[in-house]
Amino acid sequence: MTDKQKVLLVDDDAGFLKATSLVLQHAGYDVITAQAAQAGLAAAREHLPDVIIVDVMMARPDEGFALARALRADDDLADARILVLTAAGRQYQMLFEPDEQWLPVDKVLEKPIAGDALADEIAAVLDGGETGGPRDW
């Protein structure tokens, strides 16, 4: 049994998953990966991660948003910290912010992000540091 905190990465980019997994493992996290929303939801239900990092644009442009809502609707996963990591904001010139109804996540981060910066963001949300939205989902 491991006492490492679990991080689930959900992204359709296999290279991103591999590189980011290595960085987060080096930072001391147990990392699980999934390349699609359905696989991510299944992995989250199986492993009950402490933090879930979700890409927005996967098979569909809004797939990550739908996944975040599904995660929050699951009683076993409702307390997991969810970070959205996306390039969609920059690509579409839009500002994405946590929202209880539409995007019930703890924080939205822009890609690209350095591995050590991502590890710092994970540590901050796990420590109860400043998050991007309310926790009364």
Short mmCIF file of the C-alpha atoms (twelve columns), coordinates in Angstrom:
data_MODEL
# 
_entry.id   MODEL 
# 
loop_
_atom_site.group_PDB 
_atom_site.id 
_atom_site.type_symbol 
_atom_site.label_atom_id 
_atom_site.label_alt_id 
_atom_site.label_comp_id 
_atom_site.label_asym_id 
_atom_site.label_seq_id 
_atom_site.Cartn_x 
_atom_site.Cartn_y 
_atom_site.Cartn_z 
_atom_site.pdbx_PDB_model_num 
ATOM 1   C CA . MET A 1   0.000   0.000  0.000   1 
ATOM 2   C CA . THR A 2   1.395   3.373  -0.977  1 
ATOM 3   C CA . ASP A 3   1.078   6.547  1.045   1 
ATOM 4   C CA . LYS A 4   1.791   8.723  -1.992  1 
ATOM 5   C CA . GLN A 5   -0.958  11.044 -3.098  1 
ATOM 6   C CA . LYS A 6   -2.567  9.954  -6.345  1 
ATOM 7   C CA . VAL A 7   -2.813  12.175 -9.409  1 
ATOM 8   C CA . LEU A 8   -4.907  11.233 -12.425 1 
ATOM 9   C CA . LEU A 9   -3.930  12.869 -15.743 1 
ATOM 10  C CA . VAL A 10  -6.587  12.850 -18.472 1 
ATOM 11  C CA . ASP A 11  -5.326  14.093 -21.840 1 
ATOM 12  C CA . ASP A 12  -5.453  12.771 -25.401 1 
ATOM 13  C CA . ASP A 13  -1.778  13.619 -26.010 1 
ATOM 14  C CA . ALA A 14  0.265   10.501 -25.206 1 
ATOM 15  C CA . GLY A 15  3.542   12.449 -25.213 1 
ATOM 16  C CA . PHE A 16  2.185   14.958 -22.708 1 
ATOM 17  C CA . LEU A 17  0.956   12.126 -20.472 1 
ATOM 18  C CA . LYS A 18  4.327   10.377 -20.529 1 
ATOM 19  C CA . ALA A 19  6.430   13.491 -19.898 1 
ATOM 20  C CA . THR A 20  4.133   14.901 -17.231 1 
ATOM 21  C CA . SER A 21  3.867   11.530 -15.493 1 
ATOM 22  C CA . LEU A 22  7.645   11.361 -15.178 1 
ATOM 23  C CA . VAL A 23  7.837   14.860 -13.710 1 
ATOM 24  C CA . LEU A 24  5.040   14.223 -11.217 1 
ATOM 25  C CA . GLN A 25  6.429   10.829 -10.217 1 
ATOM 26  C CA . HIS A 26  9.766   12.524 -9.560  1 
ATOM 27  C CA . ALA A 27  7.867   15.051 -7.394  1 
ATOM 28  C CA . GLY A 28  6.584   12.135 -5.297  1 
ATOM 29  C CA . TYR A 29  3.110   11.477 -6.708  1 
ATOM 30  C CA . ASP A 30  1.557   8.185  -7.749  1 
ATOM 31  C CA . VAL A 31  0.384   8.952  -11.307 1 
ATOM 32  C CA . ILE A 32  -2.428  7.324  -13.251 1 
ATOM 33  C CA . THR A 33  -3.165  8.302  -16.860 1 
ATOM 34  C CA . ALA A 34  -6.093  8.125  -19.274 1 
ATOM 35  C CA . GLN A 35  -6.342  9.306  -22.883 1 
ATOM 36  C CA . ALA A 36  -10.083 10.054 -23.022 1 
ATOM 37  C CA . ALA A 37  -12.883 11.296 -20.800 1 
ATOM 38  C CA . GLN A 38  -14.624 7.920  -20.406 1 
ATOM 39  C CA . ALA A 39  -11.337 6.216  -19.563 1 
ATOM 40  C CA . GLY A 40  -10.565 9.045  -17.140 1 
ATOM 41  C CA . LEU A 41  -13.909 8.682  -15.380 1 
ATOM 42  C CA . ALA A 42  -13.391 4.919  -15.097 1 
ATOM 43  C CA . ALA A 43  -9.837  5.400  -13.754 1 
ATOM 44  C CA . ALA A 44  -11.049 7.984  -11.250 1 
ATOM 45  C CA . ARG A 45  -13.724 5.607  -9.967  1 
ATOM 46  C CA . GLU A 46  -11.218 2.763  -9.704  1 
ATOM 47  C CA . HIS A 47  -8.303  4.648  -8.109  1 
ATOM 48  C CA . LEU A 48  -10.047 7.515  -6.231  1 
ATOM 49  C CA . PRO A 49  -7.240  10.015 -6.899  1 
ATOM 50  C CA . ASP A 50  -6.534  13.020 -4.703  1 
ATOM 51  C CA . VAL A 51  -6.097  15.287 -7.732  1 
ATOM 52  C CA . ILE A 52  -7.494  14.963 -11.243 1 
ATOM 53  C CA . ILE A 53  -5.945  17.002 -14.063 1 
ATOM 54  C CA . VAL A 54  -8.167  17.268 -17.112 1 
ATOM 55  C CA . ASP A 55  -7.473  18.581 -20.602 1 
ATOM 56  C CA . VAL A 56  -10.420 20.388 -22.214 1 
ATOM 57  C CA . MET A 57  -10.080 19.566 -25.887 1 
ATOM 58  C CA . MET A 58  -9.881  15.848 -26.495 1 
ATOM 59  C CA . ALA A 59  -12.159 13.928 -28.909 1 
ATOM 60  C CA . ARG A 60  -14.635 16.805 -28.601 1 
ATOM 61  C CA . PRO A 61  -13.700 20.450 -27.985 1 
ATOM 62  C CA . ASP A 62  -15.592 20.485 -24.655 1 
ATOM 63  C CA . GLU A 63  -14.895 16.937 -23.475 1 
ATOM 64  C CA . GLY A 64  -12.930 18.053 -20.416 1 
ATOM 65  C CA . PHE A 65  -15.771 20.303 -19.235 1 
ATOM 66  C CA . ALA A 66  -18.218 17.392 -19.425 1 
ATOM 67  C CA . LEU A 67  -15.744 15.184 -17.563 1 
ATOM 68  C CA . ALA A 68  -15.328 17.739 -14.775 1 
ATOM 69  C CA . ARG A 69  -19.112 17.870 -14.290 1 
ATOM 70  C CA . ALA A 70  -19.338 14.053 -14.279 1 
ATOM 71  C CA . LEU A 71  -16.573 13.833 -11.672 1 
ATOM 72  C CA . ARG A 72  -18.325 16.343 -9.400  1 
ATOM 73  C CA . ALA A 73  -21.632 14.496 -9.791  1 
ATOM 74  C CA . ASP A 74  -20.066 11.234 -8.552  1 
ATOM 75  C CA . ASP A 75  -20.415 11.030 -4.752  1 
ATOM 76  C CA . ASP A 76  -17.180 9.032  -4.438  1 
ATOM 77  C CA . LEU A 77  -15.202 11.650 -6.395  1 
ATOM 78  C CA . ALA A 78  -16.852 14.891 -5.322  1 
ATOM 79  C CA . ASP A 79  -14.036 15.775 -2.916  1 
ATOM 80  C CA . ALA A 80  -11.190 15.195 -5.367  1 
ATOM 81  C CA . ARG A 81  -9.345  18.308 -6.414  1 
ATOM 82  C CA . ILE A 82  -9.794  18.980 -10.117 1 
ATOM 83  C CA . LEU A 83  -7.484  21.103 -12.224 1 
ATOM 84  C CA . VAL A 84  -8.205  21.929 -15.835 1 
ATOM 85  C CA . LEU A 85  -5.063  22.229 -17.915 1 
ATOM 86  C CA . THR A 86  -5.757  23.613 -21.364 1 
ATOM 87  C CA . ALA A 87  -4.554  25.624 -24.309 1 
ATOM 88  C CA . ALA A 88  -8.165  26.355 -25.316 1 
ATOM 89  C CA . GLY A 89  -8.204  29.733 -23.589 1 
ATOM 90  C CA . ARG A 90  -5.196  30.952 -25.509 1 
ATOM 91  C CA . GLN A 91  -6.294  29.317 -28.762 1 
ATOM 92  C CA . TYR A 92  -9.818  30.759 -28.689 1 
ATOM 93  C CA . GLN A 93  -9.020  34.000 -26.858 1 
ATOM 94  C CA . MET A 94  -11.385 33.045 -24.020 1 
ATOM 95  C CA . LEU A 95  -11.018 33.220 -20.272 1 
ATOM 96  C CA . PHE A 96  -12.058 30.034 -18.489 1 
ATOM 97  C CA . GLU A 97  -12.734 30.263 -14.769 1 
ATOM 98  C CA . PRO A 98  -14.094 27.779 -12.246 1 
ATOM 99  C CA . ASP A 99  -17.859 27.938 -12.027 1 
ATOM 100 C CA . GLU A 100 -20.149 25.819 -9.849  1 
ATOM 101 C CA . GLN A 101 -22.499 24.916 -12.722 1 
ATOM 102 C CA . TRP A 102 -20.459 25.029 -15.912 1 
ATOM 103 C CA . LEU A 103 -16.897 24.273 -14.818 1 
ATOM 104 C CA . PRO A 104 -16.855 22.910 -11.246 1 
ATOM 105 C CA . VAL A 105 -13.090 22.707 -10.807 1 
ATOM 106 C CA . ASP A 106 -10.597 24.036 -8.321  1 
ATOM 107 C CA . LYS A 107 -8.392  25.835 -10.804 1 
ATOM 108 C CA . VAL A 108 -7.851  26.422 -14.510 1 
ATOM 109 C CA . LEU A 109 -4.265  26.380 -15.749 1 
ATOM 110 C CA . GLU A 110 -2.969  27.301 -19.203 1 
ATOM 111 C CA . LYS A 111 -0.799  25.039 -21.333 1 
ATOM 112 C CA . PRO A 112 2.046   25.001 -21.735 1 
ATOM 113 C CA . ILE A 113 3.078   24.779 -18.103 1 
ATOM 114 C CA . ALA A 114 6.457   23.753 -16.748 1 
ATOM 115 C CA . GLY A 115 6.464   20.456 -14.882 1 
ATOM 116 C CA . ASP A 116 7.717   21.990 -11.651 1 
ATOM 117 C CA . ALA A 117 5.030   24.691 -11.846 1 
ATOM 118 C CA . LEU A 118 2.360   22.016 -12.276 1 
ATOM 119 C CA . ALA A 119 3.742   20.089 -9.298  1 
ATOM 120 C CA . ASP A 120 3.580   23.328 -7.267  1 
ATOM 121 C CA . GLU A 121 -0.063  23.873 -8.305  1 
ATOM 122 C CA . ILE A 122 -0.937  20.320 -7.267  1 
ATOM 123 C CA . ALA A 123 0.764   20.788 -3.897  1 
ATOM 124 C CA . ALA A 124 -1.075  24.072 -3.363  1 
ATOM 125 C CA . VAL A 125 -4.545  22.613 -3.948  1 
ATOM 126 C CA . LEU A 126 -3.738  19.564 -1.837  1 
ATOM 127 C CA . ASP A 127 -2.569  21.810 0.992   1 
ATOM 128 C CA . GLY A 128 -5.831  23.722 0.823   1 
ATOM 129 C CA . GLY A 129 -4.132  26.739 -0.664  1 
ATOM 130 C CA . GLU A 130 -5.812  29.272 -2.847  1 
ATOM 131 C CA . THR A 131 -8.039  27.702 -5.460  1 
ATOM 132 C CA . GLY A 132 -9.918  29.174 -8.334  1 
ATOM 133 C CA . GLY A 133 -13.412 28.577 -7.057  1 
ATOM 134 C CA . PRO A 134 -15.744 27.615 -4.240  1 
ATOM 135 C CA . ARG A 135 -15.728 24.121 -2.771  1 
ATOM 136 C CA . ASP A 136 -19.465 23.869 -2.074  1 
ATOM 137 C CA . TRP A 137 -20.365 21.838 -5.128  1 
# 
